[in-house]
């Protein structure tokens, strides 16, 4: 009566991936092929954009640009 469900992925593939990820000498959050984009590039882009907008806001406030009458 109790049927065994087939796994989502074959065990051989899972073991291959585990060996691959366990043997890489990099940090855990940089082990995948696209992890540099999500862990490094996106935060740097967000920080750069926010610094630019903060700088622009300070510049506009110091010169009185964009004030509402």
N, CA, C and O atoms as CSV, one atom per row, in Angstrom:
chain,resi,resn,atom,element,x,y,z
A,1,UNK,N,N,0.802,-1.208,0.000
A,1,UNK,CA,C,0.000,0.000,0.000
A,1,UNK,C,C,0.845,1.273,0.000
A,1,UNK,O,O,0.410,2.303,-0.515
A,2,UNK,N,N,2.044,1.211,0.571
A,2,UNK,CA,C,2.857,2.427,0.620
A,2,UNK,C,C,3.787,2.461,-0.591
A,2,UNK,O,O,4.761,1.713,-0.684
A,3,UNK,N,N,3.442,3.372,-1.524
A,3,UNK,CA,C,4.272,3.527,-2.720
A,3,UNK,C,C,5.421,4.478,-2.419
A,3,UNK,O,O,5.262,5.466,-1.703
A,4,UNK,N,N,6.557,4.164,-2.970
A,4,UNK,CA,C,7.713,5.035,-2.797
A,4,UNK,C,C,7.723,6.025,-3.952
A,4,UNK,O,O,7.706,5.645,-5.123
A,5,UNK,N,N,7.752,7.317,-3.591
A,5,UNK,CA,C,7.757,8.354,-4.621
A,5,UNK,C,C,9.135,8.442,-5.259
A,5,UNK,O,O,10.147,8.359,-4.562
A,6,UNK,N,N,9.186,8.609,-6.574
A,6,UNK,CA,C,10.514,8.773,-7.189
A,6,UNK,C,C,11.096,10.145,-6.820
A,6,UNK,O,O,10.354,11.119,-6.692
A,7,UNK,N,N,12.390,10.219,-6.655
A,7,UNK,CA,C,12.999,11.505,-6.288
A,7,UNK,C,C,12.907,12.504,-7.439
A,7,UNK,O,O,12.740,12.124,-8.598
A,8,UNK,N,N,13.021,13.795,-7.095
A,8,UNK,CA,C,12.966,14.835,-8.118
A,8,UNK,C,C,14.157,14.735,-9.062
A,8,UNK,O,O,14.019,14.907,-10.273
A,9,UNK,N,N,15.309,14.461,-8.505
A,9,UNK,CA,C,16.533,14.291,-9.296
A,9,UNK,C,C,17.128,12.932,-8.980
A,9,UNK,O,O,16.970,12.424,-7.870
A,10,UNK,N,N,17.806,12.348,-9.942
A,10,UNK,CA,C,18.477,11.070,-9.648
A,10,UNK,C,C,19.571,11.256,-8.588
A,10,UNK,O,O,20.227,12.296,-8.535
A,11,UNK,N,N,19.751,10.255,-7.765
A,11,UNK,CA,C,20.740,10.343,-6.682
A,11,UNK,C,C,22.150,10.573,-7.225
A,11,UNK,O,O,22.957,11.251,-6.588
A,12,UNK,N,N,22.446,10.018,-8.385
A,12,UNK,CA,C,23.781,10.167,-8.955
A,12,UNK,C,C,24.074,11.643,-9.223
A,12,UNK,O,O,25.178,12.112,-8.947
A,13,UNK,N,N,23.103,12.374,-9.753
A,13,UNK,CA,C,23.284,13.809,-10.033
A,13,UNK,C,C,23.498,14.586,-8.735
A,13,UNK,O,O,24.340,15.482,-8.671
A,14,UNK,N,N,22.732,14.238,-7.710
A,14,UNK,CA,C,22.854,14.932,-6.420
A,14,UNK,C,C,24.245,14.695,-5.834
A,14,UNK,O,O,24.867,15.628,-5.325
A,15,UNK,N,N,24.734,13.464,-5.900
A,15,UNK,CA,C,26.059,13.150,-5.368
A,15,UNK,C,C,27.135,13.894,-6.155
A,15,UNK,O,O,28.108,14.376,-5.576
A,16,UNK,N,N,26.960,13.989,-7.489
A,16,UNK,CA,C,27.927,14.731,-8.313
A,16,UNK,C,C,27.970,16.202,-7.894
A,16,UNK,O,O,29.047,16.773,-7.728
A,17,UNK,N,N,26.800,16.807,-7.724
A,17,UNK,CA,C,26.735,18.225,-7.336
A,17,UNK,C,C,27.354,18.430,-5.950
A,17,UNK,O,O,28.080,19.399,-5.729
A,18,UNK,N,N,27.066,17.512,-5.016
A,18,UNK,CA,C,27.621,17.637,-3.669
A,18,UNK,C,C,29.146,17.582,-3.709
A,18,UNK,O,O,29.815,18.375,-3.046
A,19,UNK,N,N,29.689,16.656,-4.478
A,19,UNK,CA,C,31.144,16.548,-4.579
A,19,UNK,C,C,31.723,17.824,-5.192
A,19,UNK,O,O,32.749,18.328,-4.735
A,20,UNK,N,N,31.060,18.343,-6.230
A,20,UNK,CA,C,31.533,19.560,-6.895
A,20,UNK,C,C,31.573,20.722,-5.910
A,20,UNK,O,O,32.582,21.421,-5.806
A,21,UNK,N,N,30.473,20.928,-5.189
A,21,UNK,CA,C,30.388,22.076,-4.291
A,21,UNK,C,C,31.256,21.911,-3.045
A,21,UNK,O,O,31.699,22.907,-2.474
A,22,UNK,N,N,31.506,20.683,-2.614
A,22,UNK,CA,C,32.332,20.481,-1.430
A,22,UNK,C,C,33.817,20.617,-1.732
A,22,UNK,O,O,34.601,20.877,-0.819
A,23,UNK,N,N,34.227,20.450,-2.981
A,23,UNK,CA,C,35.645,20.482,-3.320
A,23,UNK,C,C,36.126,21.838,-3.822
A,23,UNK,O,O,37.325,22.017,-4.035
A,24,UNK,N,N,35.228,22.791,-4.017
A,24,UNK,CA,C,35.642,24.111,-4.501
A,24,UNK,C,C,36.262,24.877,-3.338
A,24,UNK,O,O,35.683,24.910,-2.253
A,25,UNK,N,N,37.425,25.492,-3.538
A,25,UNK,CA,C,38.076,26.203,-2.436
A,25,UNK,C,C,37.524,27.603,-2.169
A,25,UNK,O,O,38.030,28.305,-1.293
A,26,UNK,N,N,36.482,28.023,-2.917
A,26,UNK,CA,C,35.931,29.370,-2.729
A,26,UNK,C,C,34.996,29.404,-1.528
A,26,UNK,O,O,34.705,28.376,-0.916
A,27,UNK,N,N,34.526,30.617,-1.202
A,27,UNK,CA,C,33.549,30.760,-0.134
A,27,UNK,C,C,32.217,30.139,-0.553
A,27,UNK,O,O,31.950,29.968,-1.743
A,28,UNK,N,N,31.400,29.809,0.418
A,28,UNK,CA,C,30.139,29.139,0.153
A,28,UNK,C,C,29.230,29.955,-0.752
A,28,UNK,O,O,28.551,29.390,-1.610
A,29,UNK,N,N,29.202,31.284,-0.578
A,29,UNK,CA,C,28.259,32.101,-1.340
A,29,UNK,C,C,28.772,32.447,-2.731
A,29,UNK,O,O,28.097,33.173,-3.460
A,30,UNK,N,N,29.949,31.950,-3.125
A,30,UNK,CA,C,30.466,32.213,-4.467
A,30,UNK,C,C,30.711,30.927,-5.257
A,30,UNK,O,O,31.494,30.934,-6.206
A,31,UNK,N,N,30.069,29.847,-4.892
A,31,UNK,CA,C,30.377,28.563,-5.507
A,31,UNK,C,C,29.667,28.332,-6.833
A,31,UNK,O,O,30.187,27.605,-7.679
A,32,UNK,N,N,28.499,28.925,-7.042
A,32,UNK,CA,C,27.767,28.702,-8.282
A,32,UNK,C,C,28.288,29.570,-9.412
A,32,UNK,O,O,29.073,30.492,-9.186
A,33,UNK,N,N,27.847,29.271,-10.640
A,33,UNK,CA,C,28.358,30.026,-11.789
A,33,UNK,C,C,27.893,31.480,-11.823
A,33,UNK,O,O,28.628,32.339,-12.311
A,34,UNK,N,N,26.703,31.779,-11.323
A,34,UNK,CA,C,26.184,33.147,-11.367
A,34,UNK,C,C,26.203,33.828,-10.007
A,34,UNK,O,O,25.603,34.890,-9.841
A,35,UNK,N,N,26.881,33.234,-9.033
A,35,UNK,CA,C,26.871,33.789,-7.677
A,35,UNK,C,C,27.650,35.085,-7.563
A,35,UNK,O,O,27.372,35.894,-6.677
A,36,UNK,N,N,28.631,35.303,-8.451
A,36,UNK,CA,C,29.368,36.570,-8.404
A,36,UNK,C,C,28.439,37.727,-8.753
A,36,UNK,O,O,28.583,38.827,-8.219
A,37,UNK,N,N,27.486,37.478,-9.648
A,37,UNK,CA,C,26.551,38.537,-10.043
A,37,UNK,C,C,25.643,38.883,-8.871
A,37,UNK,O,O,25.457,40.059,-8.561
A,38,UNK,N,N,25.079,37.878,-8.219
A,38,UNK,CA,C,24.121,38.157,-7.151
A,38,UNK,C,C,24.783,38.575,-5.848
A,38,UNK,O,O,24.192,39.335,-5.082
A,39,UNK,N,N,25.993,38.101,-5.577
A,39,UNK,CA,C,26.637,38.401,-4.291
A,39,UNK,C,C,27.566,39.602,-4.339
A,39,UNK,O,O,27.882,40.176,-3.297
A,40,UNK,N,N,28.008,39.991,-5.525
A,40,UNK,CA,C,28.985,41.069,-5.623
A,40,UNK,C,C,28.468,42.225,-6.468
A,40,UNK,O,O,28.430,43.364,-6.003
A,41,UNK,N,N,28.072,41.942,-7.697
A,41,UNK,CA,C,27.739,43.011,-8.639
A,41,UNK,C,C,26.478,43.769,-8.236
A,41,UNK,O,O,26.468,44.999,-8.279
A,42,UNK,N,N,25.427,43.074,-7.849
A,42,UNK,CA,C,24.168,43.749,-7.494
A,42,UNK,C,C,24.339,44.625,-6.252
A,42,UNK,O,O,23.903,45.775,-6.286
A,43,UNK,N,N,24.952,44.150,-5.150
A,43,UNK,CA,C,25.164,45.048,-4.006
A,43,UNK,C,C,26.044,46.256,-4.335
A,43,UNK,O,O,25.791,47.354,-3.839
A,44,UNK,N,N,27.070,46.068,-5.162
A,44,UNK,CA,C,27.910,47.208,-5.539
A,44,UNK,C,C,27.105,48.211,-6.351
A,44,UNK,O,O,27.241,49.419,-6.158
A,45,UNK,N,N,26.265,47.718,-7.261
A,45,UNK,CA,C,25.431,48.616,-8.068
A,45,UNK,C,C,24.443,49.381,-7.184
A,45,UNK,O,O,24.244,50.581,-7.375
A,46,UNK,N,N,23.826,48.696,-6.221
A,46,UNK,CA,C,22.884,49.371,-5.320
A,46,UNK,C,C,23.588,50.416,-4.468
A,46,UNK,O,O,23.066,51.514,-4.274
A,47,UNK,N,N,24.767,50.082,-3.960
A,47,UNK,CA,C,25.512,51.039,-3.145
A,47,UNK,C,C,25.934,52.248,-3.975
A,47,UNK,O,O,25.831,53.384,-3.511
A,48,UNK,N,N,26.407,52.012,-5.195
A,48,UNK,CA,C,26.812,53.113,-6.067
A,48,UNK,C,C,25.654,54.025,-6.412
A,48,UNK,O,O,25.793,55.248,-6.394
A,49,UNK,N,N,24.504,53.431,-6.728
A,49,UNK,CA,C,23.322,54.227,-7.059
A,49,UNK,C,C,22.866,55.051,-5.861
A,49,UNK,O,O,22.534,56.228,-6.003
A,50,UNK,N,N,22.849,54.434,-4.683
A,50,UNK,CA,C,22.395,55.173,-3.500
A,50,UNK,C,C,23.351,56.305,-3.152
A,50,UNK,O,O,22.908,57.388,-2.769
A,51,UNK,N,N,24.668,56.071,-3.280
A,51,UNK,CA,C,25.632,57.139,-3.014
A,51,UNK,C,C,25.470,58.292,-4.011
A,51,UNK,O,O,25.565,59.461,-3.637
A,52,UNK,N,N,25.226,57.956,-5.271
A,52,UNK,CA,C,24.994,58.994,-6.279
A,52,UNK,C,C,23.760,59.816,-5.934
A,52,UNK,O,O,23.796,61.045,-5.995
A,53,UNK,N,N,22.665,59.144,-5.571
A,53,UNK,CA,C,21.422,59.868,-5.262
A,53,UNK,C,C,21.561,60.712,-4.001
A,53,UNK,O,O,21.025,61.819,-3.937
A,54,UNK,N,N,22.273,60.205,-3.000
A,54,UNK,CA,C,22.503,60.993,-1.781
A,54,UNK,C,C,23.341,62.225,-2.115
A,54,UNK,O,O,23.031,63.328,-1.665
A,55,UNK,N,N,24.400,62.038,-2.901
A,55,UNK,CA,C,25.235,63.160,-3.307
A,55,UNK,C,C,24.456,64.198,-4.100
A,55,UNK,O,O,24.614,65.399,-3.880
A,56,UNK,N,N,23.625,63.743,-5.010
A,56,UNK,CA,C,22.809,64.669,-5.802
A,56,UNK,C,C,21.840,65.435,-4.917
A,56,UNK,O,O,21.612,66.627,-5.124
A,57,UNK,N,N,21.269,64.751,-3.931
A,57,UNK,CA,C,20.349,65.411,-3.005
A,57,UNK,C,C,21.043,66.476,-2.174
A,57,UNK,O,O,20.503,67.564,-1.977
A,58,UNK,N,N,22.234,66.168,-1.689
A,58,UNK,CA,C,22.991,67.157,-0.900
A,58,UNK,C,C,23.359,68.350,-1.778
A,58,UNK,O,O,23.254,69.498,-1.345
A,59,UNK,N,N,23.788,68.082,-3.002
A,59,UNK,CA,C,24.139,69.158,-3.937
A,59,UNK,C,C,22.924,70.048,-4.209
A,59,UNK,O,O,23.031,71.274,-4.168
A,60,UNK,N,N,21.794,69.446,-4.480
A,60,UNK,CA,C,20.575,70.219,-4.767
A,60,UNK,C,C,20.146,71.030,-3.553
A,60,UNK,O,O,19.709,72.172,-3.695
A,61,UNK,N,N,20.267,70.448,-2.351
A,61,UNK,CA,C,19.879,71.203,-1.148
A,61,UNK,C,C,20.821,72.365,-0.905
A,61,UNK,O,O,20.388,73.437,-0.484
A,62,UNK,N,N,22.111,72.165,-1.167
A,62,UNK,CA,C,23.061,73.247,-0.884
A,62,UNK,C,C,22.893,74.423,-1.851
A,62,UNK,O,O,23.174,75.567,-1.494
A,63,UNK,N,N,22.437,74.141,-3.073
A,63,UNK,CA,C,22.234,75.224,-4.044
A,63,UNK,C,C,20.782,75.683,-4.125
A,63,UNK,O,O,20.479,76.644,-4.832
A,64,UNK,N,N,19.891,75.019,-3.421
A,64,UNK,CA,C,18.486,75.393,-3.428
A,64,UNK,C,C,17.774,75.025,-4.721
A,64,UNK,O,O,16.796,75.669,-5.102
A,65,UNK,N,N,18.267,73.986,-5.397
A,65,UNK,CA,C,17.656,73.560,-6.667
A,65,UNK,C,C,16.445,72.669,-6.353
A,65,UNK,O,O,16.505,71.822,-5.462
A,66,UNK,N,N,15.355,72.867,-7.090
A,66,UNK,CA,C,14.192,72.006,-6.985
A,66,UNK,C,C,13.297,72.311,-5.798
A,66,UNK,O,O,12.512,71.457,-5.387
A,67,UNK,N,N,13.397,73.513,-5.237
A,67,UNK,CA,C,12.524,73.854,-4.109
A,67,UNK,C,C,11.117,74.136,-4.616
A,67,UNK,O,O,10.936,74.655,-5.717
A,68,UNK,N,N,10.135,73.796,-3.813
A,68,UNK,CA,C,8.745,74.108,-4.157
A,68,UNK,C,C,8.427,75.481,-3.593
A,68,UNK,O,O,8.776,75.805,-2.458
A,69,UNK,N,N,7.772,76.260,-4.396
A,69,UNK,CA,C,7.432,77.647,-3.993
A,69,UNK,C,C,6.271,77.664,-3.019
A,69,UNK,O,O,5.852,78.734,-2.577
